[in-house]
Structure formats: C-alpha cells, structure tokens
Amino acid sequence: MSDDADTAYLIQIYESFVQGEYFSISARALFLWDYFVTLDREVEYIWKKRLSAASILFILNRYVNLGVSILEVIEQAPFQTSQAPARG
C-alpha cells in the first residue's frame, strides 16, 4: 500500500508543478499583451519627449522586465530534438 500512496503523492506534486507552470506562462502572456497594447502610448509619451529621470526609470522597468520575461519563457520551453541516436 505504501507504493500506492507514494505514487499518488508524486502525481499530486507533478500536478502542482504543471499548474504552477501554466500560471507562470499565463502571467507572462498577459505581460506581453500589455506591452504590445501600450506600445503606441509609450512611443507618444516617452520616446517623443525629452528624457527625464521618470522616463528613464520607466524605460528601465519596462525593458528589464520584458527581457526577464522573454528569458524565462525560453527557459521553460521544452526543447526536444527529434534526431534519433546515431547507429554504428
């Protein structure tokens, strides 16, 4: 019976892990959607104006977070190769 309990526990842990990954990807997708939706306003209010301390902080916050989000999506992507092992 211990094996059944261990198996159920491992399945529960795996399901929690997968659910966490889905939440993480959903949050990143929402962040990227917001980035593209507000890009026109960013160009109008930040890039076409004189740089100030506030605009520099905005740019740093926006693009550091964008870079981190892209890197985390790449890290989470399941990179698998379809190449079969060499026979010899």
Disulfide bonds with the S-S distance in Angstrom:
none
